[in-house]
């Protein structure tokens, strides 16, 4: 935070200063009592297991000030001489300060949410816009009730645009975050089944994600994945201008002539009566859609689209990674998994050209999918049955349903299931060949990253 004092913080959050200098400058929030500095204010968070108020004294040995919701007077000693700001709720106070600071910065903000692809979409939008503007974007996965105010506090007066990611874990959180951010442009990537255990239906997930428009500024715009049947109808429902991006003819920004060559994706970007060739250093139709969102936003902002498209040539996202090893070509997508992302990754493998060996998909359980988890795994298997895959290797109890879905729809595709990860690893280490392409994907809890480590070890 720039030019922010304790007095500003007290006013922004409606708190009360119990001690210390109201003119002390604060530049950061600290949510870890072991980190921060004299320019940080400690935010003691009350968690399910630990109340961080017990660490305030130690935190003030490092940090310059603290919030508290449990003290009416500061502790005695050196810690008590520093600013203590009394509030009703420390997280709410941090959010109010984050909102105040965002409003003071007063720069255009693009907010991105969705069940799948929001991180890569946010990164791609940022890459496109950064071709001509100084762009601040969410760092890491700071997209939560705590992460968003931390992110807002890091915006500087040098930044010309911000691209921020919004996540959720239960109903009502998107509205709270978008109200904090007050975006000029809202983007929704896809309605999948992440968090369906909490929200029960995809219709409820869609309602939650579309709450992003509740924080839009009056002249705001909305970008929606026009290929998603939950999202496309909102073009006629919202009072804001809505732009659809995707592969369908009904989309305002769309792609044609998609091809994959030597680890790159090529397509034509169509908008209005214009056509622009694009080279993308990422694979998959889902990443083409992500690129369309970025290019569409650049167009609406009046940026040079040739420069914007050129920036995508060197884009490299954090998620799906292609590793060229002595054992095989490895597609490492082990960060996490949902039905939509698993289908998308498998299609990347299926669509790859110039594969001299076999296309092998190594997949594991997708976790936290609620009551219909078996059905979702079966649906993935049914989808895989129609792809160009030479073998599917599985492990995990739920992955049995992927196997069943494949066998019910494709009697000839080779499928192997293993009870544990070690057996799967041993089989892949023995059977995979240098000319093969292997995809590894599953939920984080299935730890397929350990197989990646084994395959890439020298």
C-alpha positions as CSV (number, residue, x, y, z in Angstrom):
1,X,0.0,0.0,0.0
2,X,1.3,3.5,-0.9
3,X,0.9,6.6,1.3
4,X,-1.2,4.7,3.9
5,X,-1.1,5.4,7.6
6,X,-2.7,3.9,10.7
7,X,-5.1,6.8,10.7
8,X,-6.2,5.8,7.1
9,X,-6.6,2.2,8.1
10,X,-8.7,3.0,11.2
11,X,-11.0,5.2,9.2
12,X,-11.3,2.6,6.3
13,X,-12.2,-0.3,8.5
14,X,-14.3,1.6,11.2
15,X,-11.9,0.5,13.9
16,X,-10.6,2.1,17.1
17,X,-7.0,2.9,17.8
18,X,-6.0,1.5,21.2
19,X,-2.4,2.7,21.3
20,X,0.5,3.8,19.1
21,X,1.1,6.5,16.5
22,X,-1.8,7.1,14.1
23,X,0.7,8.6,11.6
24,X,2.8,5.5,11.3
25,X,3.1,4.4,7.7
26,X,1.8,0.9,6.8
27,X,2.7,-0.7,3.4
28,X,1.6,-4.3,3.9
29,X,-0.7,-6.8,5.6
30,X,0.9,-9.8,7.4
31,X,-1.2,-12.9,8.1
32,X,1.8,-14.9,9.4
33,X,3.2,-13.9,12.8
34,X,6.6,-15.1,11.7
35,X,6.8,-12.8,8.7
36,X,6.4,-9.1,7.9
37,X,8.4,-6.0,8.8
38,X,8.0,-2.7,10.6
39,X,5.8,-1.4,7.7
40,X,3.3,-4.3,8.1
41,X,0.2,-4.6,10.1
42,X,-0.5,-8.1,11.5
43,X,-3.9,-9.6,10.8
44,X,-4.6,-12.3,13.5
45,X,-7.1,-14.7,11.8
46,X,-9.3,-16.9,13.8
47,X,-9.2,-20.3,12.1
48,X,-10.9,-23.6,12.7
49,X,-8.1,-24.9,14.9
50,X,-6.0,-21.9,15.9
51,X,-6.8,-18.3,16.9
52,X,-3.8,-16.2,15.8
53,X,-4.5,-13.6,18.5
54,X,-2.3,-15.8,20.7
55,X,0.7,-14.9,18.5
56,X,0.2,-11.1,18.5
57,X,3.1,-10.4,21.0
58,X,5.5,-12.4,18.9
59,X,4.2,-10.9,15.7
60,X,4.8,-7.4,17.0
61,X,8.5,-8.2,17.5
62,X,8.6,-8.2,13.7
63,X,5.6,-6.2,12.5
64,X,4.8,-2.5,13.1
65,X,1.2,-2.7,14.1
66,X,-1.7,-5.2,14.7
67,X,-5.4,-5.6,14.4
68,X,-7.3,-7.2,17.2
69,X,-10.9,-8.3,17.8
70,X,-10.2,-9.8,21.3
71,X,-8.4,-7.0,23.2
72,X,-9.8,-3.8,24.6
73,X,-6.3,-2.6,25.6
74,X,-2.9,-3.5,24.3
75,X,-0.5,-5.9,26.1
76,X,2.1,-4.4,28.4
77,X,5.7,-4.0,27.3
78,X,7.2,-3.0,24.0
79,X,4.4,-4.7,22.0
80,X,1.9,-2.4,23.6
81,X,3.6,0.7,22.4
82,X,2.9,-0.1,18.8
83,X,-0.4,0.7,17.1
84,X,-3.3,-1.7,18.0
85,X,-6.4,-1.3,16.0
86,X,-9.6,-2.7,17.6
87,X,-12.1,-4.2,15.2
88,X,-15.1,-6.5,15.3
89,X,-13.6,-9.0,12.8
90,X,-10.0,-8.9,11.6
91,X,-10.6,-10.5,8.1
92,X,-13.5,-8.1,7.5
93,X,-11.3,-5.2,8.5
94,X,-8.6,-6.3,6.1
95,X,-11.2,-6.5,3.4
96,X,-12.5,-3.0,4.1
97,X,-9.0,-1.6,3.9
98,X,-8.4,-3.5,0.7
99,X,-11.6,-2.0,-0.8
100,X,-10.6,1.5,0.3
101,X,-7.2,1.1,-1.2
102,X,-8.5,-0.3,-4.5
103,X,-10.9,2.7,-4.8
104,X,-8.0,5.1,-4.1
105,X,-5.9,3.6,-6.8
106,X,-8.7,4.0,-9.3
107,X,-7.3,2.0,-12.2
108,X,-9.2,-0.3,-14.6
109,X,-9.7,-3.8,-13.3
110,X,-10.5,-7.0,-15.1
111,X,-11.9,-9.7,-12.8
112,X,-11.8,-13.4,-13.8
113,X,-13.8,-16.3,-12.3
114,X,-15.0,-19.7,-13.4
115,X,-15.0,-23.3,-12.4
116,X,-12.1,-24.2,-14.7
117,X,-9.3,-22.2,-16.3
118,X,-9.5,-18.9,-14.4
119,X,-5.8,-18.9,-13.5
120,X,-4.6,-19.6,-17.1
121,X,-7.2,-17.1,-18.5
122,X,-6.0,-14.4,-16.0
123,X,-2.4,-15.1,-17.0
124,X,-3.2,-14.9,-20.7
125,X,-5.3,-11.7,-20.4
126,X,-2.4,-10.2,-18.5
127,X,0.1,-11.3,-21.1
128,X,-2.0,-9.7,-23.9
129,X,-2.6,-6.4,-22.1
130,X,1.0,-6.2,-20.9
131,X,2.1,-5.9,-24.5
132,X,1.1,-2.3,-24.3
133,X,0.3,-1.4,-20.6
134,X,1.8,-2.0,-17.2
135,X,-0.3,-4.7,-15.8
136,X,-0.7,-5.9,-12.2
137,X,-2.1,-9.4,-11.7
138,X,-3.0,-11.7,-8.9
139,X,0.1,-13.4,-7.6
140,X,-0.1,-17.2,-7.1
141,X,-3.6,-18.3,-6.0
142,X,-4.5,-15.3,-3.9
143,X,-8.1,-15.3,-5.0
144,X,-10.0,-16.0,-1.7
145,X,-11.6,-13.9,1.0
146,X,-8.2,-13.4,2.5
147,X,-6.1,-13.5,-0.8
148,X,-8.0,-10.8,-2.6
149,X,-7.4,-8.0,0.0
150,X,-3.8,-9.1,0.1
151,X,-3.7,-8.7,-3.6
152,X,-5.4,-5.4,-3.7
153,X,-2.9,-4.0,-1.2
154,X,0.0,-4.8,-3.6
155,X,-1.3,-2.5,-6.4
156,X,1.0,0.4,-7.0
157,X,0.5,3.9,-8.6
158,X,2.7,2.7,-11.5
159,X,0.3,0.1,-12.6
160,X,-2.1,1.0,-15.4
161,X,-4.4,-2.0,-15.3
162,X,-5.1,-4.9,-12.9
163,X,-6.2,-8.4,-13.8
164,X,-7.5,-10.1,-10.7
165,X,-8.7,-13.7,-10.1
166,X,-11.8,-14.4,-7.9
167,X,-12.4,-17.9,-6.3
168,X,-15.0,-19.3,-4.0
169,X,-15.8,-22.3,-1.8
170,X,-19.4,-21.5,-0.8
171,X,-22.4,-19.5,-1.8
172,X,-22.2,-15.7,-1.5
173,X,-18.4,-15.3,-1.7
174,X,-18.2,-14.1,-5.3
175,X,-20.5,-11.2,-4.6
176,X,-18.4,-10.2,-1.6
177,X,-15.2,-10.3,-3.6
178,X,-16.5,-8.5,-6.7
179,X,-17.9,-5.7,-4.5
180,X,-14.4,-5.4,-3.1
181,X,-12.7,-5.3,-6.5
182,X,-15.3,-3.2,-8.4
183,X,-14.2,-4.5,-11.8
184,X,-14.6,-2.6,-15.1
185,X,-14.7,-5.9,-17.0
186,X,-15.9,-9.3,-15.7
187,X,-14.9,-12.6,-17.2
188,X,-16.5,-16.0,-16.6
189,X,-14.6,-19.0,-18.1
190,X,-16.7,-22.1,-17.6
191,X,-19.4,-23.6,-15.4
192,X,-18.1,-27.0,-14.3
193,X,-18.6,-29.2,-11.2
194,X,-15.8,-27.9,-8.9
195,X,-17.5,-27.1,-5.5
196,X,-20.6,-29.1,-6.5
197,X,-20.4,-30.8,-3.1
198,X,-21.2,-27.5,-1.5
199,X,-23.5,-25.9,-4.1
200,X,-25.3,-29.2,-5.2
201,X,-26.0,-28.3,-8.8
202,X,-24.3,-26.7,-11.8
203,X,-27.2,-24.2,-12.0
204,X,-26.3,-23.1,-8.5
205,X,-22.6,-22.9,-9.5
206,X,-23.6,-20.7,-12.4
207,X,-25.6,-18.4,-10.3
208,X,-22.7,-18.0,-7.9
209,X,-20.1,-17.3,-10.7
210,X,-22.4,-14.8,-12.4
211,X,-22.6,-12.8,-9.1
212,X,-19.4,-11.3,-10.4
213,X,-21.5,-8.8,-12.3
214,X,-22.9,-7.4,-9.0
215,X,-19.7,-5.5,-8.4
216,X,-19.4,-4.2,-11.9
217,X,-19.0,-0.4,-12.4
218,X,-21.8,1.4,-14.2
219,X,-20.0,1.3,-17.5
220,X,-18.8,-2.3,-17.0
221,X,-18.6,-5.0,-19.6
222,X,-18.9,-8.8,-19.4
223,X,-17.0,-11.5,-21.3
224,X,-18.4,-15.0,-21.2
225,X,-17.4,-18.3,-22.7
226,X,-20.0,-18.6,-25.5
227,X,-19.5,-22.3,-25.9
228,X,-20.7,-22.9,-22.4
229,X,-24.5,-23.6,-22.5
230,X,-24.9,-22.2,-19.0
231,X,-23.2,-18.9,-19.8
232,X,-24.3,-18.1,-23.3
233,X,-27.9,-17.2,-22.5
234,X,-26.7,-14.4,-20.2
235,X,-26.0,-12.3,-23.3
236,X,-29.7,-11.6,-23.5
237,X,-30.3,-11.4,-19.7
238,X,-27.8,-8.8,-18.5
239,X,-28.1,-5.0,-18.8
240,X,-24.4,-4.7,-19.3
241,X,-22.7,-5.2,-22.7
242,X,-21.9,-8.9,-23.0
243,X,-19.3,-10.3,-25.4
244,X,-19.2,-14.0,-26.1
245,X,-15.9,-15.7,-27.0
246,X,-15.5,-19.2,-28.3
247,X,-15.5,-21.5,-31.3
248,X,-19.2,-21.2,-32.1
249,X,-20.5,-18.9,-35.0
250,X,-22.7,-17.0,-32.5
251,X,-19.6,-15.8,-30.6
252,X,-18.5,-12.1,-31.0
253,X,-14.8,-13.2,-30.7
254,X,-14.1,-16.6,-32.2
255,X,-11.4,-18.9,-33.6
256,X,-11.3,-20.8,-36.8
257,X,-8.7,-23.0,-38.5
258,X,-7.2,-24.4,-35.3
259,X,-4.2,-26.6,-35.8
260,X,-1.4,-28.0,-33.6
261,X,2.2,-28.3,-34.8
262,X,5.3,-29.1,-32.8
263,X,3.9,-28.1,-29.4
264,X,2.2,-24.9,-30.6
265,X,-1.4,-24.0,-31.5
266,X,-2.3,-21.9,-34.5
267,X,-5.6,-20.3,-35.2
268,X,-7.4,-17.4,-36.9
269,X,-8.9,-14.8,-34.5
270,X,-12.1,-13.4,-35.9
271,X,-13.8,-10.2,-34.7
272,X,-16.2,-8.0,-36.6
273,X,-15.1,-8.3,-40.2
274,X,-11.4,-8.9,-39.5
275,X,-9.2,-12.0,-39.3
276,X,-5.9,-12.2,-37.5
277,X,-3.5,-15.2,-37.5
278,X,-2.4,-16.2,-34.0
279,X,0.5,-18.4,-32.8
280,X,0.0,-19.7,-29.2
281,X,2.6,-21.5,-27.2
282,X,0.0,-23.5,-25.4
283,X,-1.9,-26.6,-26.4
284,X,-5.7,-27.3,-26.4
285,X,-8.9,-25.7,-27.5
286,X,-9.5,-24.5,-23.9
287,X,-6.4,-22.4,-24.2
288,X,-7.6,-21.0,-27.6
289,X,-10.7,-19.8,-25.7
290,X,-8.5,-18.3,-23.0
291,X,-6.6,-16.4,-25.7
292,X,-9.8,-15.2,-27.3
293,X,-10.8,-13.6,-24.0
294,X,-7.5,-11.7,-23.8
295,X,-7.7,-10.6,-27.4
296,X,-11.3,-9.6,-27.1
297,X,-10.6,-7.5,-24.0
298,X,-7.6,-5.9,-25.8
299,X,-9.9,-5.0,-28.7
300,X,-12.5,-3.4,-26.3
301,X,-9.7,-1.4,-24.7
302,X,-8.6,-0.1,-28.0
303,X,-5.2,-1.7,-28.0
304,X,-3.1,-2.7,-31.0
305,X,-4.3,-6.3,-31.8
306,X,-1.2,-7.2,-33.8
307,X,1.0,-6.5,-30.8
308,X,-1.5,-8.2,-28.5
309,X,-1.5,-11.4,-30.6
310,X,2.3,-11.4,-30.9
311,X,2.6,-11.5,-27.1
312,X,0.8,-14.9,-27.1
313,X,3.6,-16.4,-29.1
314,X,5.8,-16.7,-26.0
315,X,3.1,-17.3,-23.4
316,X,3.8,-20.2,-21.1
317,X,1.2,-21.0,-18.4
318,X,1.8,-22.5,-15.0
319,X,-0.5,-25.5,-15.5
320,X,-0.2,-27.9,-18.4
321,X,3.5,-28.4,-19.1
322,X,5.2,-30.4,-21.9
323,X,8.5,-31.9,-20.7
324,X,10.9,-33.6,-23.2
325,X,12.6,-36.4,-21.3
326,X,14.8,-39.4,-22.2
327,X,12.0,-41.7,-21.4
328,X,9.1,-40.0,-23.3
329,X,7.4,-36.7,-24.1
330,X,5.5,-35.9,-20.9
331,X,2.5,-33.7,-20.5
332,X,2.5,-32.8,-16.8
333,X,-0.9,-31.6,-15.8
334,X,-0.8,-32.9,-12.3
335,X,-1.7,-29.6,-10.6
336,X,-5.3,-30.6,-10.1
337,X,-8.3,-32.2,-11.9
338,X,-12.0,-31.8,-12.6
339,X,-14.1,-33.5,-15.3
340,X,-13.8,-30.6,-17.7
341,X,-10.1,-30.1,-17.2
342,X,-9.4,-33.8,-17.5
343,X,-11.4,-34.0,-20.8
344,X,-9.5,-30.9,-22.1
345,X,-6.1,-32.3,-21.3
346,X,-7.0,-35.7,-22.9
347,X,-8.1,-33.9,-26.0
348,X,-4.8,-32.1,-26.1
349,X,-3.1,-35.5,-26.2
350,X,-5.5,-36.8,-28.8
351,X,-5.0,-33.8,-31.1
352,X,-1.2,-33.8,-31.0
353,X,0.3,-34.3,-34.4
354,X,3.7,-35.8,-35.3
355,X,3.5,-38.4,-32.5
356,X,5.8,-41.2,-33.6
357,X,4.9,-43.5,-30.7
358,X,1.8,-44.1,-28.6
359,X,-0.6,-41.6,-27.0
360,X,-0.9,-42.8,-23.3
361,X,-3.1,-41.1,-20.7
362,X,-2.2,-41.8,-17.1
363,X,-5.1,-40.6,-15.0
364,X,-6.1,-40.8,-11.3
365,X,-9.2,-39.9,-9.2
366,X,-10.8,-36.5,-9.3
367,X,-11.6,-35.6,-5.7
368,X,-14.3,-33.5,-4.0
369,X,-17.0,-34.0,-6.6
370,X,-19.8,-34.7,-4.2
371,X,-22.6,-37.3,-4.5
372,X,-22.2,-37.7,-8.2
373,X,-18.5,-38.4,-8.2
374,X,-18.9,-41.9,-9.8
375,X,-21.1,-40.5,-12.5
376,X,-18.6,-37.7,-13.4
377,X,-15.8,-40.3,-13.6
378,X,-17.9,-42.5,-15.9
379,X,-18.6,-39.5,-18.1
380,X,-14.9,-38.8,-18.5
381,X,-14.4,-42.4,-19.5
382,X,-17.2,-42.2,-22.1
383,X,-15.5,-39.1,-23.5
384,X,-12.1,-40.7,-23.6
385,X,-13.6,-43.6,-25.6
386,X,-14.0,-41.3,-28.6
387,X,-10.5,-39.9,-28.6
388,X,-7.4,-40.9,-30.4
389,X,-5.6,-42.6,-27.5
390,X,-3.6,-45.8,-27.6
391,X,-3.7,-46.6,-23.9
392,X,-5.3,-45.3,-20.7
393,X,-3.6,-46.2,-17.4
394,X,-5.5,-45.6,-14.2
395,X,-5.3,-45.7,-10.5
396,X,-7.7,-45.0,-7.7
397,X,-11.1,-46.3,-6.6
398,X,-13.0,-43.7,-8.6
399,X,-10.9,-44.3,-11.6
400,X,-12.6,-47.7,-11.9
401,X,-15.6,-45.7,-13.2
402,X,-13.4,-44.1,-15.9
403,X,-12.4,-47.6,-16.9
404,X,-16.1,-48.7,-17.1
405,X,-17.0,-45.6,-19.2
406,X,-14.3,-46.4,-21.7
407,X,-15.1,-50.1,-22.0
408,X,-18.8,-49.4,-22.4
409,X,-18.2,-47.2,-25.4
410,X,-14.9,-48.5,-26.9
411,X,-14.2,-52.3,-26.8
412,X,-10.8,-52.0,-28.4
413,X,-9.1,-49.2,-26.4
414,X,-6.3,-50.5,-24.1
415,X,-7.1,-49.8,-20.5
416,X,-5.2,-50.8,-17.4
417,X,-6.2,-50.0,-13.8
418,X,-3.9,-50.2,-10.7
419,X,-4.9,-50.2,-7.1
420,X,-2.0,-47.9,-6.0
421,X,0.2,-45.2,-7.4
422,X,3.4,-47.2,-6.9
423,X,2.1,-50.0,-9.2
424,X,1.1,-47.5,-11.8
425,X,4.5,-45.8,-11.6
426,X,6.3,-49.2,-12.0
427,X,4.2,-50.1,-15.0
428,X,4.8,-46.7,-16.8
429,X,8.5,-46.8,-16.1
430,X,8.7,-50.2,-17.7
431,X,6.3,-49.8,-20.6
432,X,6.8,-46.2,-21.8
433,X,9.1,-45.6,-24.8
434,X,11.0,-42.5,-25.9
435,X,8.7,-41.9,-28.9
436,X,5.5,-42.1,-26.7
437,X,3.6,-39.1,-25.4
438,X,2.3,-39.5,-21.9
439,X,-0.3,-37.3,-20.1
440,X,-0.4,-37.4,-16.3
441,X,-3.4,-35.9,-14.7
442,X,-5.4,-36.3,-11.4
443,X,-6.3,-34.4,-8.3
444,X,-3.4,-33.1,-6.1
445,X,-4.3,-35.6,-3.4
446,X,-3.5,-38.5,-5.8
447,X,0.2,-37.3,-6.0
448,X,0.8,-38.0,-9.6
449,X,3.6,-35.5,-9.4
450,X,5.7,-38.2,-7.8
451,X,5.4,-40.2,-11.0
452,X,6.5,-37.0,-12.9
453,X,9.6,-36.8,-10.6
454,X,10.4,-40.5,-11.3
455,X,10.1,-40.1,-15.1
456,X,12.2,-36.9,-15.2
457,X,14.9,-38.1,-12.8
458,X,18.4,-38.3,-14.4
